[in-house]
Amino acid sequence: MDTTDLLLAIAHHLLVFSLAGIIGAEFVLVRGDLAAATLKRLDRHYGIVAALIVIVGVCRVFFGLKGWEFYVYNWMFWAKMAAFAIVGLLSIVPTMRFLSWNKQASGNPSFAVPAAELASVKNYVRAEGFIFLLIPVFAAAMARGYGY
């Protein structure tokens, strides 16, 4: 048993669960009565956790027990990567809106998030969550040798 592989797997899983929690929290917090205090909490750690997932994931590919060939030639791996990339792309609009709303709220204490923008962001977060659910599906299949 390789301790490096184990530690990388643990870190990778904890980070992925953290990102799932962040997406879930965004889904819950993005609602009709979005307060300025809530705005400051939205999207704060999303990018950091996503970047760490990529870094640890790359380390797993190169330093893990399965070897890089297992990943490079496995279509389930690429499906998982595509799902992760789509989630990342879908997160751009909410992130930009959160930044804009924070800026507006800091300059105007009576700022209220426009309902249409809020509904749009909620749809993006909902889509992120749905696509995110595909990631563990592809990961579980890949871990069991499918796609190779």
N, C-alpha and C positions, 0 to 999 in steps of 0.2 A: 504494500500500500504506500503510495507516494503522498507525503504530507503536504507538499506544495499543491498537488492536484486537489486534495481535500480542502485546504484553506482557500484556494481560488474558487472552488465550487460553493463553499459556504458564503464567501463574500459576494459572489455573483447572485446567488439566490436571495440573500438579505437585501441587496440593492434593488433587485427586480421587485421584491415584495414592497420595498419602500416606495418605488415608483408607482406601483399599483395603489398604495395608500394615498399618495399625493393626488393621483388622478381621481380616486374616489372622494377625497376631501374637496377637490375643486368642484366635482359634480354636486356635492352637497352644499357647498358655500355659494355657488353661483345660483342665486335665486332672486326673486322680485325685490326683496328688501336688503339689497347689498349695501352694507354700511361701510363708511370710510375705513374703519378699523379692520374690517374683513378684507378690504382691498389690499392692505399691506401684507396680509398673510398669504395671499394667492400667488402661486407660481414662484415663491421665494427659492425653493431648493430643487425644483424640477430639472433645470439644466445641469446642475452640479451632479445630481444623482444619475441622470442619463449619461453624462460624460464618464462617470465612474463605471457605469455598466459596460460601456464600450471598452474602456481601458482594461478592466478585469476580464472581459470577454476575450479580448485579443490575447491577453496573457494566458487564458485557458487554452486557446487555440495553439499557441506556440510552446507553452510549458506544461500543459496537461498530459495525462496518460494516453489519451487517444491519438495524439499527434495531429499535425495540421492537415494531413491527407484525409483524415476522417471527415473533417469539416469542409474542406474545399470541394470535395467531390460529392457532397451530400446535398440533394435538392431541398430536403427539409430544413437544413441549416440556412440555405439561401431564402427559403420562404419565411423563416423566422426573422432573418435580417431585413427582408422586405417589409414585414409587418412592423418591425421596430422603426424602420425609416419612415413608414407611413404615419405612425403615431407621432414621431418627431415633427414631420411636416405639418400634420394637423394641429400640433401644439403652437405653431408660429402665430396664428391669428389670435388665439386667446392671450398669449404672452404679450403681443403688441397692444391688445386692448387693455390688459391689466396695467401695463406701463402707462398708457395714455390716461386711463381712469385715475391712477394714482397721482399722476401729475396734475390733472384737473382738480382732484379732490384736495390736494395740498394747497392749491391756490384759491380754492373756493369751498369753504366749510359746508355750504348748502348744496354742493354738487350731488346730483342724482344720476345714476347710470341710466342712459336711455334704454327703454324697454326693448326696442328692436335690436340694439347691440347686445344686450344681455341674452336675449333669446338666441341670437346667432352664436354667441360664445357657448351657451349651453349645448347647442347642437354640435359644435366642434368637440367639446369635452365628451359628450355622449359618443360621438364617432371614435374618439381616441380610446375610450373605454372598451368599445365593442371590438376594435381591431386589436387592442392590447390583449384581449382574451385569447386571441389566436396564438400568441407567442408561447404560452406554456403548452398548448396543444402540439405545436410543431416541435417544441423542445422535448416533450415526453416521447413523441414518435421517433425523433432523432436519437434519443438516448437508448431506444430499444432496437436500433439498427434500421429503421425505415428510412428510405430515401438514399441509401448508399448503393 
